[in-house]
Amino acid sequence: MKKGLWAVVVILFCIPFFSYAQRGRDDIRRKPIKVETGKHPTPKWAEAHGYKNDKFVYFPDYYLFYTPVRGYVYWSNNDWTSSQAMPAYVNDMNLIGARAEILNVPVAATPEQDFKRYYKEFPSEPSPRSGIPVPPMK
């Protein structure tokens, strides 16, 4: 009985050492991944619109939202997408001169869910530019 108990204790004691050796050296040296939270730098167009990096901004002519937490929120591939980089269809546009509406919505919110309301409240002006993805109005 004592030998059986002793064998169990030895095995349980050794298991952590064997599992540590199985991980390999790369796992030991791996640094933790940093997840960036909080606000991002104020965009170049912000000052022209009186934007203080604390709310959502809606660009009605481009169906585009911006927040310092999520970046640019726009319609792409039949879904709302967010990215810290401007979408490709806006890259060559001057957002300093674009119409912008500062929404009284917290930066952590999801105003794209109320897109239809913002679309009616701030209708887009016809643009000679094509290639701007238009969210469905259903």
C-alpha positions as CSV (number, residue, x, y, z in Angstrom):
1,M,0.0,0.0,0.0
2,K,2.8,2.4,0.9
3,K,4.6,1.7,-2.3
4,G,1.5,2.4,-4.4
5,L,0.9,5.7,-2.6
6,W,4.5,6.6,-2.9
7,A,4.4,5.9,-6.7
8,V,1.4,8.2,-7.1
9,V,3.0,11.0,-5.2
10,V,6.2,10.7,-7.3
11,I,4.2,10.7,-10.6
12,L,2.1,13.7,-9.5
13,F,5.2,15.5,-8.5
14,C,7.0,14.8,-11.9
15,I,4.1,15.7,-14.2
16,P,4.6,19.5,-14.1
17,F,8.3,19.0,-14.9
18,F,7.6,16.8,-17.9
19,S,4.9,19.2,-19.3
20,Y,7.3,22.1,-18.8
21,A,9.9,20.3,-20.9
22,Q,7.4,19.6,-23.6
23,R,6.6,23.2,-24.2
24,G,10.0,24.0,-25.6
25,R,12.2,27.1,-25.3
26,D,10.2,29.2,-27.7
27,D,7.2,29.2,-25.3
28,I,9.4,30.4,-22.5
29,R,10.8,33.3,-24.3
30,R,7.5,34.5,-25.9
31,K,6.5,37.9,-24.8
32,P,2.9,38.7,-23.9
33,I,0.8,40.3,-26.7
34,K,-0.1,43.9,-26.1
35,V,-3.7,44.7,-26.8
36,E,-4.0,48.4,-27.6
37,T,-6.9,50.0,-25.8
38,G,-8.0,53.6,-25.3
39,K,-7.9,56.5,-27.7
40,H,-5.8,56.8,-30.8
41,P,-4.1,60.0,-32.1
42,T,-6.4,62.7,-33.4
43,P,-6.9,62.6,-37.2
44,K,-5.7,65.4,-39.4
45,W,-9.2,66.4,-40.4
46,A,-10.4,66.7,-36.7
47,E,-9.4,70.3,-36.1
48,A,-11.3,71.6,-39.2
49,H,-14.5,70.0,-37.8
50,G,-14.0,71.0,-34.2
51,Y,-13.6,67.4,-33.2
52,K,-12.0,66.6,-29.9
53,N,-11.5,62.8,-30.3
54,D,-14.3,62.0,-27.8
55,K,-17.3,61.1,-29.8
56,F,-18.4,59.4,-33.1
57,V,-18.2,61.4,-36.3
58,Y,-20.4,60.5,-39.3
59,F,-19.3,61.5,-42.8
60,P,-22.7,61.2,-44.6
61,D,-21.4,61.5,-48.2
62,Y,-19.1,58.5,-47.6
63,Y,-21.4,56.4,-45.3
64,L,-18.4,56.5,-42.9
65,F,-18.2,56.7,-39.1
66,Y,-15.1,57.4,-37.0
67,T,-14.2,56.9,-33.4
68,P,-10.9,57.0,-31.6
69,V,-11.5,53.5,-30.1
70,R,-12.6,51.6,-33.2
71,G,-11.2,53.8,-36.0
72,Y,-13.1,54.1,-39.2
73,V,-16.4,52.1,-39.4
74,Y,-17.7,51.6,-42.9
75,W,-19.7,49.2,-45.1
76,S,-17.6,46.6,-46.9
77,N,-18.3,43.1,-48.3
78,N,-22.0,43.2,-47.1
79,D,-21.1,44.0,-43.5
80,W,-19.9,46.8,-41.3
81,T,-16.1,46.8,-40.9
82,S,-13.8,48.8,-38.6
83,S,-10.2,49.7,-39.2
84,Q,-7.7,52.2,-37.8
85,A,-6.7,53.0,-41.4
86,M,-9.1,54.9,-43.7
87,P,-10.9,52.7,-46.2
88,A,-9.4,52.6,-49.7
89,Y,-12.3,54.5,-51.3
90,V,-11.6,57.5,-49.0
91,N,-7.8,57.6,-49.2
92,D,-7.6,60.2,-51.9
93,M,-10.4,62.3,-50.5
94,N,-9.9,65.4,-48.4
95,L,-11.9,64.8,-45.2
96,I,-11.0,68.3,-44.0
97,G,-13.5,69.7,-46.5
98,A,-16.0,66.9,-46.2
99,R,-19.3,67.2,-44.5
100,A,-19.1,65.8,-41.0
101,E,-21.6,65.4,-38.2
102,I,-20.4,64.9,-34.7
103,L,-22.8,62.5,-33.1
104,N,-23.6,62.7,-29.4
105,V,-22.8,59.0,-29.0
106,P,-20.2,57.5,-26.7
107,V,-17.0,56.3,-28.5
108,A,-17.6,52.7,-27.4
109,A,-21.1,52.6,-29.0
110,T,-22.0,51.1,-32.3
111,P,-23.9,53.8,-34.3
112,E,-23.7,51.7,-37.5
113,Q,-26.7,49.8,-36.0
114,D,-28.7,53.0,-36.3
115,F,-27.4,53.8,-39.7
116,K,-30.9,54.2,-41.2
117,R,-31.7,56.9,-38.7
118,Y,-28.5,58.8,-39.4
119,Y,-29.0,58.4,-43.2
120,K,-32.4,60.1,-42.9
121,E,-31.2,62.7,-40.5
122,F,-28.1,63.6,-42.5
123,P,-28.8,62.6,-46.1
124,S,-25.8,62.2,-48.4
125,E,-25.3,64.6,-51.2
126,P,-24.9,63.1,-54.7
127,S,-21.3,62.4,-55.5
128,P,-19.7,62.2,-58.9
129,R,-17.4,59.7,-57.4
130,S,-18.2,56.0,-57.8
131,G,-16.9,53.2,-55.8
132,I,-18.4,54.3,-52.5
133,P,-20.1,51.3,-51.0
134,V,-23.7,52.0,-50.0
135,P,-25.2,50.1,-47.0
136,P,-28.6,48.6,-47.6
137,M,-31.6,50.6,-46.5
138,K,-33.9,47.6,-45.8
